[in-house]
Amino acid sequence: MTRRGSAADERYERDAVDWYVGNQLREDIDEATVLRWDEWWEKPENHAEYVEMVQLGEQAGALPRPSPSSDEELYKDLEAMSLPAGESSLGALAAQLRMRPRPFLQRNRSAVIAVALSAVVCVIGLMVSFRFWPTDPGQIYATAPTEQRDFTLEDGSSITLGGDTSINVRFTAAGRMIVLSRGEGMFRVHHDTDRPFSVCAANGCTTAVGTVFDVRIYSNHVRVWVQQGAVDVTPREAMPPLPEAVTAGVRGLTSVRLAHGQEVSYDAQNGAVSAKGVDPLNAGAWTRGSLVYFGGPLREVIEDVQRYSTRRILLDPVAALNVYSGSVVQQHIDQWIRGLPQVFPVEIIDCRTPQESIGSETAQVVSSCASDPERIVIRSR
């Protein structure tokens, strides 16, 4: 670590140590931890300190295991760690021990040595095991509403994220794990039989070695379809632990294998249903700027459309039962919505221009738009 001496620099170093050790112990990540990590990691001074800590861990991992030492040798080593106060965590520990009266150390020498040895072994063990853990608590990739982006992962896999989508990527020596918390992603997986690639959403995980597949989260179910190769959709219980915030209250999934051109949906009540055929070209049209449907529930269509609009779209339960076939251009969402009354018995209330809403009582329109002047309401008429 670079020693600069100021209190602020010592805080950066201490925070980097805390994150590094915590990341090695943490088996899953909740959303609050991810948000705190993102905020901390964005600061260049924190980034630099953490990189140094990672490099130190890698160097420690390459060291040979120390030969067994006697209690007396360990005690002398601890006494020799008399670095200036604040110089490092171990230095601070030694300083605190030196401040205790000698009779206490003499009476409790075995206990002190045992505690110190446990701490040293723990730190060394964490550094050695670093090679088998990710260098950070997961990399977040996200898009804003209306945005669509392509990313290339460190293993050579690539992903396309639809609007308003967020994933957490964690790679280890044993596997590649992605948690999709909202939205939709298409995953083009780099082949690696030793490191399965899994995308977990709600109560299920979709696993492939080398293939192209899509996972989309709706309000009450998840849809998976395969463009190339094959995947296994399995219950969350069959996978490594995931954050409870991602999986709380959702059970009942049964395993199913999907091949090229097949899709499956799963939810909390029914688990996975039988695989059915799907046109990969149309199913993947969203990556080319269009949403294509053949008899899709209007409720699902609006959920997809919402991810490509910055305006909140409200759909009443009766209107949601309509079935839609056709396409939606992502860049022309408002125009598509305005055309819905020509297809369905619905009324559109655009809070930007409430006076143009047909058939609505003025007071009701004003009340509906008061809390959100950008809102669009679709309701049966």
N, C-alpha and C positions, 0 to 999 in steps of 0.2 A: 504494500500500500504506500502511496505517496504521503509523506509526513509534512504537513504544512503548519500545524501547531495551533491554529485558531479554533475557538469553540465551535464555529460553524462547520469547519472541516472535520472536526472530530464527530460531530453529529451526522454528517454525510456518511462517514466511515461506519459509525455504529448502526445507522439505518441499513446500510448495505449488508452488514453482517447479519442483522436480524432477518432481512428478507432472504438472504442466501440460506441460512440455516432453516428458516421456516419453510422455504420451498422444498427442501429435501425431506422434511417431515410430513408435508401436506400431501395427502392422498387424493383429495378432491378439492374443488374450488367453488366457493359460493360467489354470488354476484357481487356482494359487498367487497370481498377480497379482490376480485378482478378490477373493480372500479378504483380501489385504493392503489393497486399496483399500477394501473394506467396513469393515474395522477402523479405518482411518485416517479415512475420510469420516464416520463416526458421531460423532466428537468435534466439538462446536460450534466450537471455536477453529480447527480445521483447515478446517471447512466455510467459515467466514467468510473465511479467507485465500485459499482456492481461488476463491471467488466473486469476490474482488477481482482475482485474477489473470485470471480469465475476462473480467471487465470491461475490464481493461487490454488484453488481447488483442483484444477487439472494437474498442476505441478505436484501437489500432495498425492494425488492419485497415482502418479508415476513413481513415487518413492517406494523402496522396498520396505516390507514390514519390519519394525524394530525387533531386536532380540529381547527376550524376557529380561527384566531388571529386578534387582532386589529392592525391598522396601527402602533400605538406606540410600541406595543410588537414586531412587525416585525422589526421596526427600531432599537430597542434595541438589538435584536438578531443579526442583521447585524453588528452593532457596536461591538458586542461581538466576532465576527469572526475575531479577530485580530491575526491571525497566522503569523509567520515570512514570509517575502516575498519569494515567490517561493515554499512555503510549499505545496500549492495545488491551483487548479483553483479558488476555492471560496476564499482562502486566498489572492490570487493576486487581486481579485476583491475588497475585503474589503480594502486592502492596497491602491489601487488606489483611492477609495472613501475617505479614511482618508486624502490623500494628497491634496484633494481639499479644498479651503478656506471654513470655516464654514458658512459665509454668503450665499455662493452658496447653501449649503445643506439646510440651513434654508429656502431660497426662493423656493427651488425646492424639498422639502422633499417628497411631494406626488409623484412626477415623479420618484425620485430615488427609493422609496419604490416599486412603480409599476414595474419598470424595474427589480429590484432584485427579487421581488416575482415571476415575470414571469419566470426568469431564474431558480429559485429554483424549481418551479412547473414543468417546462419543464424537468429538470434533474430527479426529482423524478418520473415523469410520464414515462420517458424513462426506468428508472430502474424497475418500476413496470411492464411495458409492456414487459420487456425482456423475461419473461416466455413464451411469445407468438411469439417470433422471434428466428431464429437460432443464435447460439453462435458465428458465424462468417459469413462473406459474401459468404458463399458457399464453399464446399469442392471440390477441383479439383481432378479428377482421370484421368490418361492419360497413354497411351502406346506409345512406339516408333515404327517406322517401323520394321517389322518382329516380334514384340513382341505381346504376347497374355497373359492376366492376369485375374485372378479372384479376386473379392473384395466382402467383406461382409459389408453391411451398418448397421448403428446403430439400425435400426428397425428390423433387421433380414433378410431383403431382400438381395439377392446376385446378382452380375452382372458379366458377362464375357465380356471383351472388346477385340475387334480384333486389329490388327496392326494399328498404327498411328491413334488412336482414342482418343477423349477428351470429358469428360462430366463435368458438374458443378452440384453438388448435394446440394439442399437447403431443409431442413426439418423444418416445423413449426408445431404448435399444430393443425392446420387446414388441412394440406395436405403435400404431399411429391412431390417435383418438381425436375426434372432433365432436363438439357438442353444439348442435344447432338450437339456439334458444328462441329464434323467431325468423319468419321469412322463408326463403327458398334458396337452395344452392344446387348447382350441377357440379359433380365431382369427377374429374378425369384422373384416375389413380395410376401412379407409377408402379409397375409390377415389382413386388418384393415379397416372396413367399414367407420370409422369416419375420416380416413385420406387417401383420394384417392391418387394414385401413378400415376404421369403423366410424360411422356417423350416427350419433345418438340424438334422438329427438323424442321428448315426452317419455313414454314407457318402453320404447324399443330402440334397438341399434341395428344398423344396416352395415354389414361387413363384406369387404371385397379384397382381393389381392391385387388385381389389375383389371379395371373395367371403367365404364362411364355410366353413372347413375345420378338420379335427381331425387332430392328429399324436400318436401314442402310441408310446412306446418299450417294447419287451419285451427280455428277456435276449438273444435271438438275432435279432431282426428289428424293423423299424419298420412301423407301419400308418398309412396316410393315407386319410381319406375326406372327401368333399365334400358339404356340405349345400346350398350355393348357389354358382352360378357355375361356374368351372373353374380348375384349377391345373395347373402343369407340375411333375412330379417328375423331377429331373435328377441326374446324378452330381455328387458334390462337386467333381470336377475342373473342372466347367463354371462353378463359382461362385468368388467371391473366396476367398482363403486362410482357413482356419479353424484354431483351435488343434489341434495334433497330439493333445492329450489327448482331444479329442472324436472324432477320426477315425482314430486309429492302427489299422493292420492291417486296414482294411475297404475292400474294392474290389468291382468287378463290377457296379455298378448301370447299367441302361440306362434311357433317358428314356421317359416315358410321360405322356400328358395325361389328366387325370381330369375328368369332367363331373359335374353334379349327380346325386347318388345313386350314385356309384361309389366304390370303394375299391381300394387296392393295398397289398401288403406287399413290402418289400425286405429283403435280408439280405446277409451277406458271401459266401455261397456261390452264390446263384442270381440276384442282382440283382433287378430289378423284374419281377414276374409280370404277366400280363394283367389289366387292370382288370375288376372284376366288380361287379354290382349290390349295393347295401346299402340297408336301410331307414333313412333319415336320422333318423326319429323314434326308433327303437329305438337306433340307434348313438349318438345324442346324449342318451340317457336318463341317462347318468352325471351330466350337469349338473343333473339334477332329483332326484338322490338314489338312483338305481337303476342297476344294471349288468345289461344284458339280453343273453342269449346264445341262439343257435340252432345247436346242434352245435359249440360251441367247445371246444377241447382244455382239459381241466381244468388243465393247466400254465399256460395263459394266464389262465384264470379266477382262479387263485390269485395270479398276479402282479398282476392288477388289484385283487383283494381286499386284498392286502398293503398297498397304498397307503392303505387306509382302516382300517387297524388298527395300533395301537402295539405289538402283540405279534408276535414273529417266527413266521412260519408255514413249516414245513418239509414238503415233499411228496416222497415217495419216487418214483423213476423209474417204477416199475410203475404206481402209482396215477395218475401224471401222464398216462398214455395214455388214461384214461377221457374220454369226450366228454359235455359237459354242455349241457343246454337248460333255460332257466328264467331267473329274475331273482334278484338279490341286493340287498337293501336295505342301503345303506352304513352305516346306524346300527345294524344288527343283525347284524354280521359273526359274532360268536361263536355266536349262535343258529343261523345258517346252517351254520356248520362242524359244529356238534353234530348237525345233521340229515343230513349226508352219508352216514353208514353206512346210512341208510334207502334211499339211492339207489344207492350203489356198494359193492362189497365192500372197504371200507376200515375202518380202525380209527383212532380219534381219541385221542391222548394229550394231555391238557390238564395241563400241569405245575403249574397252580394246584391242581388236584384229582387227582393221579395215582392215588389209590386208586380212583377211579371208572372208570379206563381198563379196558375190557372185553377179556379175552383176553390181556393183557400179563403177562409175567413181572415180578414186583415188582422184582427187581434190575436188570433192563434198563430199566424205567421210571425208577427212581431215578437210574441212571447217565445217562440221556438228559436228565433235567431238572436235574441238578446244576449245569451251567454256565449255565443260563438258566431260572430259575423261572417266567418268563412265557411260555415257548415253547409252541407248539401243533404237534404232529407228526401228519401224516396219512400213514398207511402201509397197504399192502395187507394183507389178512388171509387 
